Amino acid sequence: NKLYAYHNDILMEKLLKNKQMINEFESAIENQQFVMYLQPQMNTAGNMVGAEALVRWLHPEKGLVMPGEFIPVFEESGLIYKLDMCIWEQAAKKLKQWKDKGLTDTYISVNISTKDFYYNLPEELIAQTPLEKRDSSRLLTLDKHQFPTDKILRRPNLLHRQVKKMRPCN
């Protein structure tokens, strides 16, 4: 049995870039560098009824980093759970602000990783949402478009179990 290793400068550069993002993750969470942007969702009359939460990384050296650069890295490394929690908490805080201004029926749709849906979330999201924000949790929704249908259909029993666990959380 022989093992072969192939060296590729492009692959090495990508690995180093991913390692740097992983190393910077905890500091980015602590320093609130992951920022929620809201994309309005309108009804047919043109009124805003909600918003989709979008995450961006405001990196101190690189500027605005788009999610396509960091989400796959954090999913692969297992850090996505903390990022999902960070955005969930920002969404809950924003809903509380809206509620205080009288916008009680406006929702925020939050994307979460498929891995989180099956293994860590979503009941933990609501359970870990700070109490002062939890009264808005019914307006925090999981974006169903985030989950690849082929992955969901491969594990229908697990999907059923997760949905059943979510019912008490609205």
DSSP file with accessible surface (Angstrom, degrees, kcal/mol):
  #  RESIDUE AA STRUCTURE BP1 BP2  ACC     N-H-->O    O-->H-N    N-H-->O    O-->H-N    TCO  KAPPA ALPHA  PHI   PSI    X-CA   Y-CA   Z-CA
    1    1 A N              0   0  220      0, 0.0     2,-0.4     0, 0.0     0, 0.0   0.000 360.0 360.0 360.0 122.0    0.0    0.0    0.0
    2    2 A K        -     0   0  168      2,-0.0     2,-0.4     0, 0.0     0, 0.0  -0.914 360.0-147.5-115.2 141.2    1.4    3.3   -1.1
    3    3 A L        -     0   0  176     -2,-0.4     2,-0.4     2,-0.0     0, 0.0  -0.892  11.9-160.2-105.6 138.4    0.0    6.7   -0.2
    4    4 A Y        -     0   0  167     -2,-0.4     2,-0.4     2,-0.0    -2,-0.0  -0.947   3.6-164.8-118.9 139.1    0.3    9.6   -2.6
    5    5 A A        -     0   0  101     -2,-0.4     2,-0.5     2,-0.0    -2,-0.0  -0.985   6.6-155.5-122.7 132.8    0.0   13.2   -1.8
    6    6 A Y        -     0   0  204     -2,-0.4     2,-0.5     2,-0.0    -2,-0.0  -0.917   6.9-148.5-109.1 133.9   -0.5   15.9   -4.4
    7    7 A H        +     0   0  134     -2,-0.5     2,-0.4     4,-0.0     3,-0.1  -0.862  19.2 172.9-103.7 133.8    0.6   19.4   -3.8
    8    8 A N     >  -     0   0   81     -2,-0.5     4,-2.7     1,-0.1     5,-0.2  -0.976  27.5-148.1-141.3 122.2   -1.3   22.2   -5.4
    9    9 A D  H  > S+     0   0  117     -2,-0.4     4,-2.5     1,-0.2     5,-0.2   0.874 100.9  51.8 -60.5 -37.1   -0.6   25.9   -4.6
   10   10 A I  H  > S+     0   0  131      2,-0.2     4,-2.2     1,-0.2    -1,-0.2   0.935 111.4  46.6 -66.9 -43.9   -4.3   26.8   -5.1
   11   11 A L  H  > S+     0   0   91      2,-0.2     4,-2.6     1,-0.2    -2,-0.2   0.922 112.5  50.6 -63.0 -42.6   -5.5   24.1   -2.8
   12   12 A M  H  X S+     0   0   81     -4,-2.7     4,-2.5     1,-0.2    -2,-0.2   0.921 109.4  50.8 -62.7 -42.1   -2.8   25.1   -0.2
   13   13 A E  H  X S+     0   0  146     -4,-2.5     4,-2.3    -5,-0.2    -1,-0.2   0.917 111.1  48.7 -61.5 -42.3   -3.9   28.8   -0.4
   14   14 A K  H  X S+     0   0  129     -4,-2.2     4,-2.7     2,-0.2    -2,-0.2   0.919 110.5  50.6 -64.6 -43.5   -7.5   27.8    0.1
   15   15 A L  H  X S+     0   0   96     -4,-2.6     4,-2.4     1,-0.2    -2,-0.2   0.911 111.7  47.6 -61.0 -42.5   -6.6   25.6    3.1
   16   16 A L  H  X S+     0   0  109     -4,-2.5     4,-2.3     2,-0.2    -1,-0.2   0.903 111.6  50.6 -66.1 -39.8   -4.6   28.4    4.7
   17   17 A K  H  X S+     0   0   90     -4,-2.3     4,-2.2     2,-0.2    -2,-0.2   0.928 112.0  47.4 -63.2 -44.2   -7.5   30.9    4.1
   18   18 A N  H  X S+     0   0   38     -4,-2.7     4,-2.4     1,-0.2    -2,-0.2   0.912 110.7  51.7 -63.6 -42.4  -10.0   28.5    5.7
   19   19 A K  H  X S+     0   0  121     -4,-2.4     4,-2.6     1,-0.2    -1,-0.2   0.908 108.7  51.5 -61.8 -40.1   -7.7   27.9    8.7
   20   20 A Q  H  X S+     0   0   77     -4,-2.3     4,-1.8     2,-0.2    -1,-0.2   0.923 109.2  49.8 -63.7 -42.8   -7.4   31.7    9.2
   21   21 A M  H  X S+     0   0    4     -4,-2.2     4,-0.8     1,-0.2    -2,-0.2   0.922 111.5  48.9 -61.8 -42.7  -11.2   32.1    9.1
   22   22 A I  H >X S+     0   0   60     -4,-2.4     3,-0.8     1,-0.2     4,-0.5   0.920 110.9  50.3 -62.7 -42.3  -11.6   29.4   11.7
   23   23 A N  H 3< S+     0   0  105     -4,-2.6     4,-0.3     1,-0.2    -1,-0.2   0.817 113.6  45.7 -65.8 -29.2   -8.9   30.9   13.9
   24   24 A E  H 3X S+     0   0   41     -4,-1.8     4,-2.3    -5,-0.2    -1,-0.2   0.562  89.8  90.9 -89.0  -8.2  -10.6   34.3   13.7
   25   25 A F  H <X S+     0   0    0     -4,-0.8     4,-2.4    -3,-0.8     5,-0.2   0.919  84.1  46.4 -59.4 -54.2  -14.1   33.0   14.4
   26   26 A E  H  X S+     0   0   72     -4,-0.5     4,-2.6     1,-0.2    -1,-0.2   0.915 114.8  48.2 -59.1 -43.0  -14.3   33.3   18.2
   27   27 A S  H  > S+     0   0   55     -4,-0.3     4,-2.4     1,-0.2    -1,-0.2   0.902 109.8  52.9 -64.0 -38.8  -12.9   36.8   18.2
   28   28 A A  H  <>S+     0   0    0     -4,-2.3     5,-2.9     2,-0.2     6,-0.6   0.897 110.5  47.3 -64.4 -39.6  -15.3   37.8   15.4
   29   29 A I  H ><5S+     0   0   41     -4,-2.4     3,-1.5     3,-0.2    -2,-0.2   0.956 113.9  47.3 -63.8 -50.2  -18.3   36.5   17.5
   30   30 A E  H 3<5S+     0   0  141     -4,-2.6    -2,-0.2     1,-0.3    -1,-0.2   0.853 114.6  46.3 -61.1 -36.0  -17.0   38.3   20.6
   31   31 A N  T 3<5S-     0   0   99     -4,-2.4    -1,-0.3    -5,-0.2    -2,-0.2   0.253 111.1-120.0 -93.9  12.3  -16.4   41.6   18.8
   32   32 A Q  T < 5 +     0   0  158     -3,-1.5    -3,-0.2     1,-0.1    -2,-0.1   0.852  62.6 146.8  53.2  44.2  -19.8   41.4   17.0
   33   33 A Q      < +     0   0   29     -5,-2.9    25,-3.4    -6,-0.2     2,-0.7   0.675  49.0  84.0 -82.2 -17.5  -18.3   41.3   13.5
   34   34 A F  E     -A   57   0A   2     -6,-0.6     2,-0.4    23,-0.2    23,-0.2  -0.794  69.4-169.9 -87.8 117.3  -21.1   39.1   12.2
   35   35 A V  E     -A   56   0A  39     21,-3.0    21,-2.0    -2,-0.7     2,-0.5  -0.891  19.2-132.2-117.5 137.9  -23.9   41.5   11.4
   36   36 A M  E     -A   55   0A  25     -2,-0.4     2,-0.4    19,-0.2    19,-0.2  -0.769  20.3-169.5 -88.4 126.4  -27.5   40.8   10.4
   37   37 A Y  E     -A   54   0A  97     17,-3.7    17,-3.3    -2,-0.5     2,-0.5  -0.890  15.8-136.5-107.8 147.3  -28.8   42.6    7.4
   38   38 A L  E     -A   53   0A  55     -2,-0.4    15,-0.2    15,-0.2    70,-0.0  -0.918   9.8-161.2-112.5 128.2  -32.5   42.5    6.6
   39   39 A Q  E     -A   52   0A  99     13,-2.4    13,-2.6    -2,-0.5    -2,-0.0  -0.928  30.4-123.4-102.9 114.2  -34.0   41.9    3.2
   40   40 A P  E     -A   51   0A  77      0, 0.0     2,-0.5     0, 0.0    11,-0.3  -0.231  17.2-152.9 -59.8 145.0  -37.6   43.1    3.2
   41   41 A Q  E     -A   50   0A  50      9,-3.1     8,-2.7     0, 0.0     9,-1.5  -0.993  17.5-161.0-119.2 126.0  -40.4   40.6    2.3
   42   42 A M  E     -A   48   0A 107     -2,-0.5     6,-0.2     6,-0.3     2,-0.1  -0.734  12.3-132.1-110.8 153.7  -43.5   42.2    0.9
   43   43 A N    >   -     0   0   64      4,-2.6     3,-2.0    -2,-0.3    -1,-0.1  -0.374  44.9 -89.7 -89.5-179.5  -47.1   41.2    0.4
   44   44 A T  T 3  S+     0   0  158      1,-0.3    -1,-0.1     2,-0.1    -2,-0.0   0.739 126.8  59.5 -67.1 -20.1  -48.9   41.6   -2.9
   45   45 A A  T 3  S-     0   0   75      2,-0.1    -1,-0.3     1,-0.0     3,-0.1   0.491 120.1-108.1 -84.3  -3.2  -50.1   45.1   -1.8
   46   46 A G  S <  S+     0   0   44     -3,-2.0     2,-0.4     1,-0.3    -2,-0.1   0.591  74.8 135.5  88.5  10.9  -46.5   46.2   -1.5
   47   47 A N        -     0   0   98      1,-0.0    -4,-2.6     2,-0.0     2,-0.4  -0.744  61.0-113.5 -93.6 141.5  -46.5   46.3    2.3
   48   48 A M  E     +A   42   0A  79     -2,-0.4    -6,-0.3    -6,-0.2     3,-0.1  -0.578  38.3 169.1 -72.7 125.5  -43.5   44.9    4.2
   49   49 A V  E     -     0   0A  48     -8,-2.7    58,-1.6    -2,-0.4     2,-0.3   0.513  63.1 -29.8-111.2 -13.6  -44.7   41.9    6.2
   50   50 A G  E     -Ab  41 107A   0     -9,-1.5    -9,-3.1    56,-0.3     2,-0.3  -0.963  57.3-118.9-177.5-169.9  -41.4   40.6    7.3
   51   51 A A  E     -Ab  40 108A   1     56,-1.4    58,-3.2    -2,-0.3     2,-0.5  -0.989  16.1-124.6-152.5 153.4  -37.7   40.3    6.5
   52   52 A E  E     -Ab  39 109A  33    -13,-2.6   -13,-2.4    -2,-0.3     2,-0.5  -0.883  30.2-127.8-100.2 131.6  -35.1   37.6    5.8
   53   53 A A  E     -Ab  38 110A   5     56,-3.1    58,-0.6    -2,-0.5     2,-0.4  -0.682  27.3-172.9 -80.2 126.5  -32.0   37.8    8.0
   54   54 A L  E     -A   37   0A  31    -17,-3.3   -17,-3.7    -2,-0.5     2,-0.4  -0.964  13.1-140.3-119.5 137.9  -28.8   37.8    6.0
   55   55 A V  E     +A   36   0A  19     -2,-0.4     2,-0.3   -19,-0.2   -19,-0.2  -0.791  19.9 176.8-103.7 140.8  -25.4   37.6    7.7
   56   56 A R  E     -A   35   0A  43    -21,-2.0   -21,-3.0    -2,-0.4     2,-0.7  -0.974  26.5-130.4-134.0 150.8  -22.3   39.5    6.6
   57   57 A W  E     -AC  34  65A   2      8,-2.2     8,-2.8    -2,-0.3     2,-1.5  -0.903  10.8-158.0-104.9 112.2  -18.8   39.5    8.3
   58   58 A L  E     - C   0  64A  74    -25,-3.4     6,-0.2    -2,-0.7   -24,-0.0  -0.683  21.2-165.2 -87.4  84.6  -17.5   43.0    8.9
   59   59 A H  E  >  - C   0  63A  10      4,-2.4     4,-1.7    -2,-1.5    -2,-0.0  -0.532  21.5-135.0 -77.0 135.1  -13.9   42.0    9.1
   60   60 A P  T  4 S+     0   0   96      0, 0.0    -1,-0.1     0, 0.0     4,-0.1   0.772 102.3  23.0 -64.3 -24.7  -11.6   44.6   10.5
   61   61 A E  T  4 S+     0   0  157      2,-0.1    -2,-0.0     1,-0.0    -3,-0.0   0.762 129.2  40.6-108.6 -35.6   -8.9   44.1    7.8
   62   62 A K  T  4 S-     0   0   93      1,-0.3     2,-0.2     3,-0.0    -4,-0.0   0.536  92.8-145.8 -94.3  -9.7  -10.8   42.6    4.8
   63   63 A G  E  <  +C   59   0A  35     -4,-1.7    -4,-2.4     2,-0.1     2,-0.5  -0.507  63.8   9.7  78.7-146.2  -14.0   44.7    5.1
   64   64 A L  E     -C   58   0A  90     -6,-0.2     2,-0.5    -2,-0.2    -6,-0.2  -0.565  68.8-165.3 -75.6 118.9  -17.3   43.2    4.1
   65   65 A V  E     -C   57   0A   9     -8,-2.8    -8,-2.2    -2,-0.5    -2,-0.1  -0.912  16.1-132.3-107.6 126.5  -17.0   39.4    3.7
   66   66 A M    >>  -     0   0   82     -2,-0.5     3,-1.9   -10,-0.2     4,-0.8  -0.447  20.0-115.1 -78.7 152.2  -19.9   37.7    1.9
   67   67 A P  H 3> S+     0   0   33      0, 0.0     4,-2.9     0, 0.0     3,-0.4   0.783 109.1  70.2 -61.8 -27.6  -21.5   34.5    3.4
   68   68 A G  H 34 S+     0   0   64      1,-0.2    -2,-0.0     2,-0.2    -3,-0.0   0.766 100.0  50.6 -61.4 -21.5  -20.4   32.3    0.4
   69   69 A E  H <4 S+     0   0   87     -3,-1.9    -1,-0.2     2,-0.1     4,-0.2   0.825 125.1  20.6 -83.6 -34.3  -16.8   32.7    1.6
   70   70 A F  H  X S+     0   0    0     -4,-0.8     4,-2.5    -3,-0.4     5,-0.3   0.749 105.7  72.5-111.2 -28.1  -17.3   31.8    5.3
   71   71 A I  H  X S+     0   0   35     -4,-2.9     4,-2.6     1,-0.2     5,-0.2   0.948 100.5  47.5 -57.6 -50.5  -20.5   29.7    5.7
   72   72 A P  H  > S+     0   0   67      0, 0.0     4,-2.4     0, 0.0    -1,-0.2   0.900 112.4  51.1 -59.8 -35.3  -19.1   26.6    4.0
   73   73 A V  H  > S+     0   0   12     -4,-0.2     4,-2.1     1,-0.2     6,-0.2   0.928 112.6  44.8 -66.2 -43.8  -16.0   26.8    6.1
   74   74 A F  H  X>S+     0   0    0     -4,-2.5     6,-1.6     2,-0.2     5,-1.3   0.834 112.2  52.3 -72.8 -31.3  -17.9   27.1    9.4
   75   75 A E  H ><5S+     0   0   54     -4,-2.6     3,-0.6    -5,-0.3    -2,-0.2   0.942 112.0  46.1 -65.0 -46.1  -20.3   24.3    8.4
   76   76 A E  H 3<5S+     0   0  155     -4,-2.4    -2,-0.2    -5,-0.2    -1,-0.2   0.876 115.7  45.7 -64.5 -36.5  -17.4   22.0    7.7
   77   77 A S  H 3<5S-     0   0   48     -4,-2.1    -1,-0.2    -5,-0.2    -2,-0.2   0.564 111.7-116.4 -85.8  -9.4  -15.6   22.9   10.9
   78   78 A G  T <<5S+     0   0   55     -4,-0.8     3,-0.5    -3,-0.6     4,-0.2   0.527  86.0 112.8  87.0   6.0  -18.7   22.7   13.1
   79   79 A L    >>< +     0   0   32     -5,-1.3     4,-1.3    -6,-0.2     3,-0.8   0.564  46.6  92.3 -86.1  -8.0  -18.7   26.4   14.1
   80   80 A I  H 3> S+     0   0    5     -6,-1.6     4,-3.1     1,-0.2     5,-0.2   0.823  74.7  66.5 -59.7 -31.1  -21.9   27.1   12.2
   81   81 A Y  H 3> S+     0   0   46     -3,-0.5     4,-2.4     1,-0.2    -1,-0.2   0.929 102.1  46.6 -56.3 -45.4  -24.0   26.5   15.3
   82   82 A K  H <> S+     0   0   94     -3,-0.8     4,-2.2    -4,-0.2    -1,-0.2   0.881 112.5  49.6 -67.4 -36.4  -22.5   29.5   17.1
   83   83 A L  H  X S+     0   0    1     -4,-1.3     4,-2.3     2,-0.2     5,-0.2   0.927 109.9  50.9 -67.7 -42.9  -23.0   31.7   14.0
   84   84 A D  H  X S+     0   0   12     -4,-3.1     4,-2.6     1,-0.2    -2,-0.2   0.923 111.2  49.0 -58.3 -43.5  -26.7   30.6   13.7
   85   85 A M  H  X S+     0   0   12     -4,-2.4     4,-2.6    -5,-0.2    -1,-0.2   0.909 108.6  54.0 -63.0 -40.9  -27.2   31.4   17.4
   86   86 A C  H  X S+     0   0   20     -4,-2.2     4,-1.9     1,-0.2    -2,-0.2   0.936 113.1  41.3 -59.8 -46.6  -25.5   34.9   16.9
   87   87 A I  H  X S+     0   0   12     -4,-2.3     4,-2.6     2,-0.2    -1,-0.2   0.891 112.0  55.7 -71.7 -37.8  -27.9   35.8   14.1
   88   88 A W  H  X S+     0   0    4     -4,-2.6     4,-2.4    -5,-0.2    -2,-0.2   0.931 109.4  47.4 -58.1 -45.0  -30.9   34.3   15.9
   89   89 A E  H  X S+     0   0   73     -4,-2.6     4,-2.3     2,-0.2    -1,-0.2   0.894 110.7  51.0 -66.4 -38.4  -30.2   36.5   18.9
   90   90 A Q  H  X S+     0   0   54     -4,-1.9     4,-2.3    -5,-0.2    -1,-0.2   0.904 110.7  49.6 -64.3 -39.1  -29.8   39.6   16.7
   91   91 A A  H  X S+     0   0    0     -4,-2.6     4,-2.6     2,-0.2    -2,-0.2   0.915 109.8  50.6 -65.7 -42.1  -33.1   38.8   15.0
   92   92 A A  H  X S+     0   0    0     -4,-2.4     4,-2.0     1,-0.2    -2,-0.2   0.913 110.7  49.6 -62.5 -40.4  -34.8   38.4   18.4
   93   93 A K  H  X S+     0   0  117     -4,-2.3     4,-2.1     2,-0.2    -1,-0.2   0.923 110.6  49.5 -63.9 -43.3  -33.4   41.8   19.5
   94   94 A K  H  X S+     0   0   65     -4,-2.3     4,-2.6     1,-0.2    -2,-0.2   0.914 109.2  52.3 -64.1 -41.2  -34.6   43.5   16.4
   95   95 A L  H  X S+     0   0    3     -4,-2.6     4,-2.8     1,-0.2    -1,-0.2   0.892 107.3  52.7 -61.7 -38.4  -38.1   42.0   16.8
   96   96 A K  H  X S+     0   0   62     -4,-2.0     4,-2.4     2,-0.2    -1,-0.2   0.926 109.4  49.2 -63.0 -41.6  -38.2   43.3   20.3
   97   97 A Q  H  X S+     0   0   72     -4,-2.1     4,-1.0     1,-0.2    -2,-0.2   0.922 112.4  47.9 -62.5 -43.8  -37.3   46.8   19.0
   98   98 A W  H ><>S+     0   0   29     -4,-2.6     5,-2.7     1,-0.2     3,-0.6   0.908 110.1  52.0 -63.4 -41.7  -40.0   46.5   16.4
   99   99 A K  H ><5S+     0   0   87     -4,-2.8     3,-1.9     1,-0.3    -2,-0.2   0.916 105.7  54.5 -61.2 -42.7  -42.6   45.4   19.0
  100  100 A D  H 3<5S+     0   0  109     -4,-2.4    -1,-0.3     1,-0.3    -2,-0.2   0.758 108.6  50.3 -62.6 -23.9  -41.7   48.4   21.1
  101  101 A K  T <<5S-     0   0  168     -4,-1.0    -1,-0.3    -3,-0.6    -2,-0.2   0.332 126.9-100.2 -95.2   5.6  -42.5   50.6   18.1
  102  102 A G  T < 5S+     0   0   53     -3,-1.9     2,-1.5     1,-0.2    -3,-0.2   0.499  83.9 129.0  92.3   3.0  -45.8   48.9   17.5
  103  103 A L      < +     0   0   81     -5,-2.7     3,-0.4     1,-0.2    -1,-0.2  -0.612  22.7 152.3 -89.8  79.4  -44.8   46.5   14.7
  104  104 A T        +     0   0   65     -2,-1.5    -1,-0.2     1,-0.2    -5,-0.1   0.628  63.4  47.8 -90.3 -13.8  -46.2   43.4   16.3
  105  105 A D  S    S+     0   0  123     -3,-0.2     2,-0.4     2,-0.1    -1,-0.2   0.326  81.9 108.2-109.7   7.8  -47.0   41.3   13.2
  106  106 A T        -     0   0   15     -3,-0.4   -56,-0.3   -11,-0.1     2,-0.2  -0.737  53.1-160.1 -89.1 131.2  -43.7   41.7   11.3
  107  107 A Y  E     -b   50   0A  64    -58,-1.6   -56,-1.4    -2,-0.4     2,-0.4  -0.620  14.1-143.1-108.1 165.5  -41.6   38.6   11.2
  108  108 A I  E     -bd  51 140A   0     31,-2.3    33,-2.7   -58,-0.2     2,-0.5  -0.997  13.5-148.7-126.6 126.3  -37.9   37.8   10.6
  109  109 A S  E     -bd  52 141A   8    -58,-3.2   -56,-3.1    -2,-0.4     2,-0.5  -0.843  15.4-161.1 -95.1 123.1  -37.0   34.6    8.7
  110  110 A V  E     -bd  53 142A   0     31,-3.9    33,-2.0    -2,-0.5     2,-0.3  -0.924   9.3-140.2-112.1 127.3  -33.7   33.2    9.8
  111  111 A N        -     0   0   36    -58,-0.6     2,-0.3    -2,-0.5   -24,-0.1  -0.640  22.6-175.1 -79.1 139.2  -31.7   30.7    7.8
  112  112 A I        -     0   0    1     31,-0.3   -31,-0.1    -2,-0.3     2,-0.0  -0.953  32.3 -92.9-130.4 157.6  -30.0   28.0    9.7
  113  113 A S     >  -     0   0    2     -2,-0.3     4,-2.2   -33,-0.1     5,-0.2  -0.331  26.8-126.8 -65.1 145.2  -27.6   25.3    8.6
  114  114 A T  H  > S+     0   0   19      1,-0.2     4,-2.0     2,-0.2     5,-0.2   0.900 113.2  56.2 -58.3 -39.2  -29.1   21.9    7.6
  115  115 A K  H  > S+     0   0   97      1,-0.2     4,-2.4     2,-0.2     5,-0.5   0.912 107.2  48.6 -59.2 -44.0  -26.7   20.3   10.0
  116  116 A D  H  >>S+     0   0    2      1,-0.2     5,-3.9     2,-0.2     4,-1.6   0.894 106.5  56.6 -64.1 -39.8  -28.0   22.5   12.8
  117  117 A F  H  <5S+     0   0   10     -4,-2.2    -1,-0.2     1,-0.2    -2,-0.2   0.928 116.3  35.7 -58.3 -43.2  -31.6   21.6   12.0
  118  118 A Y  H  <5S+     0   0   15     -4,-2.0    -1,-0.2    -5,-0.2    -2,-0.2   0.834 133.4  19.7 -80.2 -33.4  -30.9   18.0   12.4
  119  119 A Y  H  <5S+     0   0  137     -4,-2.4    -3,-0.2    -5,-0.2    -2,-0.2   0.750 132.5  14.1-115.2 -29.1  -28.4   17.9   15.2
  120  120 A N  T  <5S+     0   0   55     -4,-1.6     4,-0.4    -5,-0.5    -3,-0.2   0.681 100.0  96.5-120.5 -29.4  -28.5   21.1   17.3
  121  121 A L      < +     0   0    0     -5,-3.9    45,-0.1    -6,-0.2    -1,-0.1  -0.636  48.7  17.4-122.6-178.3  -31.5   23.2   16.6
  122  122 A P  S >> S+     0   0    5      0, 0.0     4,-1.3     0, 0.0     3,-1.1  -0.998 110.9  47.0 -96.7 -12.8  -34.1   24.5   16.4
  123  123 A E  H 3> S+     0   0   45      1,-0.3     4,-2.5     2,-0.2     5,-0.2   0.867 110.7  57.8 -60.5 -28.9  -35.7   24.1   19.9
  124  124 A E  H 3> S+     0   0   66     -4,-0.4     4,-2.2     1,-0.2    -1,-0.3   0.839  99.0  60.3 -67.6 -30.7  -32.4   25.1   21.4
  125  125 A L  H <> S+     0   0    0     -3,-1.1     4,-0.6     2,-0.2    -1,-0.2   0.964 111.4  37.3 -59.7 -51.2  -32.5   28.4   19.6
  126  126 A I  H >< S+     0   0   25     -4,-1.3     3,-1.0     1,-0.2    -2,-0.2   0.932 116.1  53.4 -69.5 -40.8  -35.8   29.4   21.2
  127  127 A A  H 3< S+     0   0   62     -4,-2.5    -1,-0.2     1,-0.3    -2,-0.2   0.856 113.5  43.7 -62.1 -33.6  -34.8   27.9   24.6
  128  128 A Q  H 3< S+     0   0   94     -4,-2.2    -1,-0.3    -5,-0.2    -2,-0.2   0.469  84.6 112.5 -93.5  -1.8  -31.5   29.8   24.6
  129  129 A T  S << S-     0   0    0     -3,-1.0     5,-0.2    -4,-0.6     8,-0.0  -0.557  84.9 -98.3 -68.5 129.8  -33.1   33.1   23.4
  130  130 A P    >>  -     0   0   36      0, 0.0     3,-2.0     0, 0.0     4,-1.1  -0.178  31.6-116.8 -51.6 143.2  -32.8   35.6   26.3
  131  131 A L  H >> S+     0   0  128      1,-0.3     4,-0.6     2,-0.2     3,-0.6   0.839 112.1  58.2 -53.5 -40.1  -36.0   35.8   28.3
  132  132 A E  H 34 S+     0   0  120      1,-0.2    -1,-0.3     2,-0.1     3,-0.1   0.721 114.3  39.4 -68.3 -15.1  -36.6   39.5   27.5
  133  133 A K  H X4 S+     0   0   35     -3,-2.0     3,-1.7     1,-0.1    -1,-0.2   0.583  93.0  86.5-103.5 -13.4  -36.6   38.6   23.8
  134  134 A R  H X< S+     0   0   87     -4,-1.1     3,-2.3    -3,-0.6     4,-0.3   0.786  73.1  70.7 -66.4 -25.9  -38.5   35.3   24.0
  135  135 A D  T 3< S+     0   0   82     -4,-0.6     3,-0.3     1,-0.3    -1,-0.3   0.749  99.7  51.3 -64.9 -16.2  -41.9   36.9   23.8
  136  136 A S  T X  S+     0   0    4     -3,-1.7     3,-2.2     1,-0.2     4,-0.4   0.427  78.8 103.4 -93.7   0.3  -41.1   37.7   20.1
  137  137 A S  G X   +     0   0   15     -3,-2.3     3,-1.4     1,-0.3    -1,-0.2   0.783  68.7  65.7 -61.4 -25.7  -40.0   34.1   19.3
  138  138 A R  G 3  S+     0   0  136     -3,-0.3    -1,-0.3    -4,-0.3    -2,-0.1   0.762 100.9  52.0 -67.9 -19.1  -43.2   33.3   17.5
  139  139 A L  G <  S+     0   0   22     -3,-2.2   -31,-2.3   -32,-0.1     2,-0.6   0.495  89.8  89.5 -93.7  -4.0  -42.2   35.9   14.9
  140  140 A L  E <   -d  108   0A  10     -3,-1.4     2,-0.3    -4,-0.4   -31,-0.2  -0.845  64.0-176.1 -89.3 121.0  -38.8   34.4   14.4
  141  141 A T  E     -d  109   0A  51    -33,-2.7   -31,-3.9    -2,-0.6     2,-0.4  -0.883  27.5-121.7-121.1 152.6  -39.2   31.8   11.6
  142  142 A L  E     -d  110   0A  35     -2,-0.3     2,-0.8   -33,-0.2   -31,-0.2  -0.783  33.1-119.4 -89.1 133.2  -36.8   29.3   10.1
  143  143 A D    >   -     0   0   12    -33,-2.0     3,-1.5    -2,-0.4   -31,-0.3  -0.628  20.5-162.3 -77.9 111.2  -36.4   29.8    6.4
  144  144 A K  G >  S+     0   0  155     -2,-0.8     3,-1.0     1,-0.3    -1,-0.2   0.715  84.7  68.6 -68.1 -19.4  -37.6   26.6    4.8
  145  145 A H  G 3  S+     0   0  149      1,-0.2    -1,-0.3    -3,-0.0     4,-0.1   0.669  85.8  71.3 -73.8 -13.3  -35.8   27.5    1.5
  146  146 A Q  G <  S+     0   0   65     -3,-1.5    -1,-0.2     2,-0.1   -32,-0.2   0.742  81.7  82.3 -73.0 -24.1  -32.5   26.9    3.3
  147  147 A F  S <  S-     0   0   24     -3,-1.0     2,-0.3    -4,-0.3   -34,-0.1  -0.737  82.3-127.2 -93.4 119.6  -32.9   23.2    3.5
  148  148 A P     >  -     0   0   45      0, 0.0     4,-1.9     0, 0.0     3,-0.5  -0.445  15.1-141.4 -63.3 124.7  -31.9   21.1    0.4
  149  149 A T  H  > S+     0   0   96     -2,-0.3     4,-2.8     1,-0.2     5,-0.2   0.882  98.2  56.9 -57.3 -40.5  -34.9   18.9   -0.4
  150  150 A D  H  > S+     0   0   93      1,-0.2     4,-1.1     2,-0.2    -1,-0.2   0.895 108.4  46.8 -62.6 -36.9  -32.8   16.0   -1.4
  151  151 A K  H  > S+     0   0  101     -3,-0.5     4,-0.5     2,-0.2    -1,-0.2   0.891 113.3  48.9 -70.9 -38.3  -31.0   15.9    2.0
  152  152 A I  H >< S+     0   0   27     -4,-1.9     3,-1.4     1,-0.2     7,-0.3   0.935 109.1  51.8 -66.4 -44.4  -34.3   16.2    3.9
  153  153 A L  H 3< S+     0   0  118     -4,-2.8    -1,-0.2     1,-0.3    -2,-0.2   0.767 100.6  63.0 -68.2 -22.2  -36.0   13.5    1.9
  154  154 A R  H 3< S+     0   0  167     -4,-1.1    -1,-0.3     1,-0.2    -2,-0.2   0.711 113.1  35.0 -71.9 -19.5  -33.1   11.1    2.7
  155  155 A R    <X  +     0   0  104     -3,-1.4     4,-2.3    -4,-0.5    -1,-0.2  -0.429  67.3 153.5-132.5  59.7  -33.9   11.3    6.4
  156  156 A P  H  > S+     0   0   75      0, 0.0     4,-2.6     0, 0.0     5,-0.2   0.849  74.0  54.4 -62.9 -34.6  -37.7   11.6    6.8
  157  157 A N  H  > S+     0   0  138      2,-0.2     4,-2.2     1,-0.2     5,-0.1   0.917 110.6  45.8 -65.5 -41.1  -37.8   10.0   10.3
  158  158 A L  H  > S+     0   0   13      2,-0.2     4,-2.5    -3,-0.2     5,-0.2   0.910 112.2  51.9 -67.5 -39.6  -35.3   12.5   11.6
  159  159 A L  H  X S+     0   0   46     -4,-2.3     4,-2.6    -7,-0.3     5,-0.2   0.947 109.9  49.1 -60.0 -47.4  -37.1   15.4    9.9
  160  160 A H  H  X S+     0   0  118     -4,-2.6     4,-2.4     1,-0.2    -1,-0.2   0.919 110.9  50.3 -59.6 -43.2  -40.4   14.3   11.5
  161  161 A R  H  X S+     0   0  137     -4,-2.2     4,-2.1     2,-0.2    -1,-0.2   0.923 111.5  47.9 -63.3 -42.2  -38.7   14.1   14.9
  162  162 A Q  H  X S+     0   0    1     -4,-2.5     4,-1.5     2,-0.2    -2,-0.2   0.920 111.8  48.8 -66.6 -43.3  -37.3   17.6   14.6
  163  163 A V  H  X S+     0   0   57     -4,-2.6     4,-1.1     1,-0.2     3,-0.2   0.921 110.3  52.2 -62.8 -40.2  -40.6   19.1   13.5
  164  164 A K  H >< S+     0   0  133     -4,-2.4     3,-0.5    -5,-0.2    -1,-0.2   0.910 108.1  51.3 -62.0 -39.7  -42.3   17.4   16.4
  165  165 A K  H 3< S+     0   0   88     -4,-2.1     4,-0.2     1,-0.2    -1,-0.2   0.806 107.0  55.8 -67.8 -26.5  -39.8   18.9   18.8
  166  166 A M  H >< S+     0   0   50     -4,-1.5     3,-1.9    -3,-0.2     4,-0.3   0.745  83.0  85.4 -78.9 -22.8  -40.4   22.3   17.4
  167  167 A R  G X< S+     0   0  166     -4,-1.1     3,-2.0    -3,-0.5    -1,-0.2   0.880  86.6  52.1 -52.4 -44.4  -44.2   22.4   17.9
  168  168 A P  G 3  S+     0   0  109      0, 0.0    -1,-0.3     0, 0.0    -2,-0.1   0.765 106.7  56.7 -64.4 -18.8  -44.0   23.6   21.5
  169  169 A C  G <         0   0   25     -3,-1.9    -2,-0.2    -4,-0.2    -3,-0.1   0.371 360.0 360.0 -90.0   3.8  -41.7   26.5   20.3
  170  170 A N    <         0   0  148     -3,-2.0    -3,-0.2    -4,-0.3    -4,-0.1   0.814 360.0 360.0  69.8 360.0  -44.4   27.6   17.8
